[in-house]
């Protein structure tokens, strides 16, 4: 069978702590490092013995191009068994050095050789991060598909007891047995902790994969051509705003109040978190945080990170001052206005923060990232106990922690301050003259009643084989339980009285109708809780014809396609090789998990309001002939500008007019908007994946 770059990708990432000369996958693919200087130092004394041993095995050997070996002295400052944290400046710099090596390789064969040379020498977590970013951004690898991270590092997503059970069962099962299904330990806390009611959201594998993948597509470090993407800062704002809105909806479904912003850095944090995750790279458990923990000055010289909480306060004050003065001052002393068009983009790049894109990194600081570090090290800020990070130190695990949402609620509050300085949308900015939305409804599959959506628990198997180096590639799976919804469809009736065919943009949002106390929500609060469900273009034919628009929930542009496991990618490669056809399309893998498109609801029925707006596509689209692709809401479109020229979150991203205190009053101002009451009913039972 012909070995392609797609084979290289999945086998380089397979079992990252296992040497690359060990055969992997169904193809038993290995990289030819034993007869040359590619072999990592820790194996060189045993090189001849290893060659003799593995030459007798059935394997597919990948030859490597001789290259001038890159200087890895910087990246190797982070030990292979060290805990890696991308929010730490030193770790960022070393990852950037490794990424630059991968990106600067002029030809694919040079890139492959450099990656294999680095793989067994540098920290595995850092390698997977830098290599994945390179694959997504190099012109000769952009069409290749990365396996999901839970295939590579299952211990970032699953309780350590599950990994132990996998090891135990794998050691006693024979090679002829096809799989091991491991029952999950699906609880990180008891019902004594109210936050456990929404653990299904925080610990959902798809949600955490989304956060990791987004940061692969939009890294805040690396070459300028990778970092400086269209509206990157605004995407950071909007992606995180939607996450907080969705989490607040889940909390209301479970009779919890909306998340409280983490505003006071010196006040105890009431929410504890005990992740029960085991880090296979570092050989130790992820640190826990007790209820009532407080943040402190961070002084970890061994990690090259020293700063005070006063630094966070100073950066926060400078950002807030800039927002209210409606301008920032760049590193050259030039005044840069924060306008309604690009102000949010400028702020997004300063808050996260990207050294390359921040107008003045030294002055405005690194509030978001250092906030993550402070929380991740609050249990041992000066390193006296030599403890590692909490889950807030990793983009793949941070969303598991309740405090992530408190921190990001505050980050969103900073962005909200800027949005509140802008003038409310005028009628002309919202209206689509001659277009009226006459009626809207939703229909769940299998439910005869309109405007009732259904959710339930879904049992699903995920592959562990590629991330566990103690099995002989025998299929091993874990059975997880996640939230899922019944497929549903929208039916939208639109009248066009312009006497010409128009192209419209249909914008669909969902928000809770009532607050924690059962009171109808004021629009100023409700607008922050609108979850974007879909956006798409339609042709609207003139009256007397009524335009009836139907759209399936599975086609949402917010969500992404289901990830293929490494095993599935390899199987598809074998099948498509036999069929002589291209297996994959050019995808980045970014997007919200489809199973979490709508909130859980409640057994009695969670009352929501469905909002539909039809705006003028000629005013919306950057490219009139363009469209919105799958997953582009939070992730944009690869190698293109963001397709919608409207501000992200439009029309809910600004304060309303003073007299619009309810959603109905806001909607009634323009005929191209409508609202419909909807209930989400949760069916408390588990069903296997169909």
Protein Blocks (a to p, Z undefined) as FASTA:
>chain_A
ZZdfklmmmmmmgoklbcfkbcgdjkopacdfklmckbcfklmmmmmmmmmmmmmpccdd
ddddddddddfklmmmpcfkbccdfkbmklmmmmmmmmmmmmmpmbfklmmmmmmmmmmm
mcfklmmmmmmmmmmmmmklmmpccddfklmmmmlmgcfklmmmmmmmmmmpcfkbmbdc
ddddfbfbdfklmklmmmmmmmpmklmmmmmmmmmmmccbdjfklmmgghklmmmmmmmm
mmmmmmmmmmmmnopacddddfblmbccfbgcdekpacfknopacddddehiacdddddf
knopacdfklmmmmmmmmmmmmmnopacdfkopacdddfklmmmmmmmmmmpcfklpmbl
mlnopmklmmmmmmmmmmomnopnopacdfklpfklmmmpmklmmmmmmmmmmmmmmmmm
pccddfklmpcghiacfbdcdddehiabghiacdddddddddfklmpckbghiacddddd
dddddddddddddddfkopacddddddddddfbdfkopacdfklmmmmpccfbdcddddd
ddfbdcdddddfklpckbccddddfklmmmmmmmmmmnopafbdcdehiacdfklmpcfb
jfkopadddddddddfklmpmblkbccdehklmnopehiacfblbdehiaklbccdfklm
bfklmmmmpmkbccddddddddddddddZZ
